[in-house]
């Protein structure tokens, strides 16, 4: 029996931390080999069936039904969730539960994506028979080209053989990752083929940080009288009052047409401190930063935050056709959960 005492491990010359890291690296190498094999297959034998599978899913009048059992079932749940969140209506049906009433969840207009590494799981038989009876298209994802599942399917996505990361080559590790990766490739190929945009994505992801990043700038901005604005020719003393009263540390400067042409910030004040008392008597035209960074009201919050971070600023004037309609501060993104 191995001695659990770490001091004994050290005395024997074995570093437990190093052993764990080396094990992790071997696992990653094995799984990377599986992904490399999958990539190579997609450029050869898997190319045609992959295209056929995407066509089947894209042209289905119903939904994509993902099914599997064991580790393949867990991977199937994730694949179904990825499809659903990227514009392909999908849900998971457990292969064993299908025989106990859940077959009623599948309609003749659906397409089935069945996951099984061996392609010989007996729990799949009733589901495959049901699909044949109602002429439901089946896509198999398996490593065995001659398996029962592959032969029964309309399209067989045959995964290349790869060694499991498990040292005994038993626990599904590399194989599970390859199934997950192939599911992702299908989902993203369909996303890109449909022209699924970030706007579409935002409709399906209203919650959490991701949902917050997919809000629009107009949803976070301060508008109306809250926006600090002054026209060209305004004395700095009046501009300073506007800056102080609105609390954003800046004031936008507009021309006679109402277009934003400049901004006066706390930094501009510090840069002109050498003017002394004359600073307050000067006009904003002499102090402002011309052509300031602005953002359109219909830009996503995540993109607005990226502009703030990359430009190392804390506020942005929000515009519509060149005219200021609002202002957003870094704190607004923090409160909304974007940052």
N, C-alpha and C positions, 0 to 999 in steps of 0.2 A: 504494500500500500504506500502511495506517495506521502511523504511527510509534508503537512500543511504549514510547517514552521518556515517563514520567509528567511530566517537566519540560516537554516540548514540549506536552503536553496542557494544562498549566496556562497556558503562555504563550499558547495559542490561545484562552484564555478558557473552556475546557470543564473542569468539575470532574468527574473520573471517578466519585467517590463519589456526587455528586448525580445524575449520569446513571443510575447503577445503581439508586438509590432511586426515581427517577422511573419507571424501567422496571418496578420491582417494584410500584409503585402502580398503573400501568396494567394490569399482569397481574391484580392483585387486583380492580380495578374490572371488568375483563372477566369474570372468573370469578364475581364477585358478581352481575353481570348475568345470567349463566346460571342461578345458583341462584334469583334472583328470578323469572326466566321459568318455571322448574320449579315454584316455589311457586304461581304464577298458574295454570299448567296443571292442577295438582292440584285447584284450586278450580273447574275448568271441564271441559275435554274429557278430562282424564286421571283425573277422579274415579271414574267408573264402572269403567274397566278396572283401576284400582288396587285397588278393592274386590274385583273378580273375581279378581285375581291373589292377594291375601291369602287369599281363600276356597279357591282351588285348593291353595295350599301348606299351609294349615291342615288341610284335609281329606284330604290325601294319606296313604295307608297306608305309603308308602315314604319316600324321602328327597328332598331338593331337589338336583338336579344343575345346577350352574352351569357354563356353557360360554362360550367366547369365543376370540378370536385376536388377536395383537398387543397393543396397549394395552388393548383391551377384555378380553383374556385376563388381563392383570395385574390389572385392576380386578375381574374376575370372581373371581380367587383371593381377593382381600380380602373381597369380598361373601360368598363361601362361608364364609370363616373367621368373619365376623361372625354369620352365621346359626347356625353350629355352636356358637358360644360363648354364644348367647342362647336356646338351647332348641329350635332347628329343625335337626334332623340334615341336614347338607349337606356336599358336597365338590365339588371342581372337576374337570372333565374337559376337557382341551385339545381344541378342535374338530378340529384336524388329526390328533391321535393317536387320536381316536375311530374313524377309518376304518381304523386299523391294529391293531385288537383291543380298544381301550378301550370300544367299544360294549357289550362284555360286562359292564361295570361298572354298566350302567343296566338296571333292571328295569321290568316293566310297572306296578309300583305307585308308581314315582317320578314326579316332576314336573321338567321341564327349564326352566331359566331361561337363555335364549340372548341374549348381548350382541353386538350389531353395530351400529355407528353407521349404516352404509349399508344394512344388511340384505341385502347381495348377496354376501357372501363365499362363494366356491365350496366352501370346506372345510366349510361348514355343511350342504351338500345331503345328504350321506350320513347325517348325524345326524338331519336332519329326516325323511328317508325312513324311517329306522329307527323314529323316534317314531310316524310314521303307521302303519307296519306293525303295531306292538304296542300301538297306541292309548294312547300315553304323552302326557299333556297337556304342551303347550309354551307358555311365556310368553316373548314376544319383547320385548326392550328395544332400541329402535332409534329413529332420528330420521326414518325414511322410512315413512310410513303405507302407501304402495303398494308397498313392497319385497316381494321373494319371501319373506323371513322373516316379515314381518308377516302376509301373506296365508296362510301355512302354519300360523301359531300359533293356539292356542285363545284366547289373550288377547294383545293387542298394547299394550305400554306405549310410546306414541309421545312421545319427548322433543321439547320445543320447539327450534326452530332458535336457535342462538346463535353469535356470532363467537368464534373461538378467540383465546386471549390471544397466541398467536404473531402477530407483525406481518404475516406472510404469509398468515395464516388457514389454515395447513396442519398444523402439529404439534398432535396431540390434547392439549389442555390443558383448556379450558373444558368440552369434551364429555366428557372422562374424569371430571372432577370431578362433572358432572351425573349420569353413570351411577353413580358411587360414592354420591352423595347419595341417588339414588332407591333403590339397594340398601339403604342404611341405613334409609330410611323404611319399606321393606317389613319388614326385620328387627325394627325397634322396634315397628311396628304389631302384628306377630305376638307379640312379647314381652309387650306390654301386654295384648293380647287373651287370652293364655293365663294372665295373672296370674303371670308368671315373676318370682320374688322374688330378693332378694339371697342368700337361703339356697340357692336353686337355682343361682344364679350361682357361689357358692362351691364347689359340687360340681364344676363344670367348669373352675375356675381355682385349682387347689391350689398352683401355683408362683409364684415371683417376688413382687414387692412387692404386687401385686394379690391374690395368694393369701394373703399374710400379713395384709392388711387384712381379709380375709374369714374369718380364724380367729375363734373365739369367745374372749371374755374368760376363760372357764374353761380354755382351752388355754394361756394365758400366766400365769395367776395362781399365786402361792405359797399353799399351803394347809396345813392342820393346825397343827402347833406353830410353823410359821414366821410365822403371823399374830400381830402384837402386839395383845393384847387385855387389858383389865382391867375389873373391874366398877365400877359407881358406888360412891362412898365410899372408893375406894383413895387412899392418901396419894400425893402427888406424888413423893415420894422413891422409892416402889416403881414408880410409873409411869415415872419416868425410867430406872430400871434396865431395865424392859421395852423402852423405846424404844431404849436403847443396845445391848442384847443382840441385838435383832432387826434393827437396822440400816436401818430404813425412815424414820427421822426422825419417827415418829408412833406413837401408840397409840390403838386404837379402844376406846371405852367402851360397855359393854353394860349393860342393865338386868337385873332379876331373871329375866325371861323369855328372856334371851339375845338380845334385839333391840339393834341398834346405835342408840345415842342421842346419841353425841358422839364427838369426836376431839380429842386433844391433839397438837399439832405443835410443831416448833421455833419457828414463828412465835408460837404461843400463849405459849411460855416467854418469848420476848423481850418480848411485850406485857405480861407480868406481872412483869418484873424489878424494878419499883418496890416489890414486896412484900418484897424482900430475903430474909433467912434464913427468913421466914415462908412463903415459896413452897414449900419442901420439906415443910413441915408441913401445908400446905393439902390439901384433897381435890381429886380431878380434877373434881368437880362445879363447883368455883369457877373453874376454869381452862379447861375444855374448850370447844370450839366445838360448840354444839348443832346437831342435825339436819344432820350433815355430808353432803357429796355422796357418794353411793355408786353402784354400778352392778350390774346383775343379771348373774349368771354366764353367761347365754345371749345377751348383747349382743355384736355383732360388734366385733372389735378396732379397726376403723377408727372406729367411733362412740365407743368408749371413749377413743381418742386425741384425738378432737375435743373431748370433755368436758375432758380434761386441758389442752389448749391454750387453749380458750375461758375456762376458769376460772383459768388460770395457776397450776395446782397440779401436783405431781409424783407423787402417789399417790392411789389410789382403793381404798376398801374394797369388796370384792365380796360381794354378798349373795344369799341365796336365801330368799324369803318373809320378808324383813326381818332375817334372821339372818346375821351375817358368816361367810363360808365361805372367804374368801381375800383377797389384797391384790395389786394390780398397781402397778408403778412405771414411770415413763417409760422407764427403762433397759431394762425388759422388752420394750417396743415397739421400741426401737432394736435390741436383739439379735435380735428376730424379723424385722427388716426392714420393720416397719410404718411407722416414722417416717423 
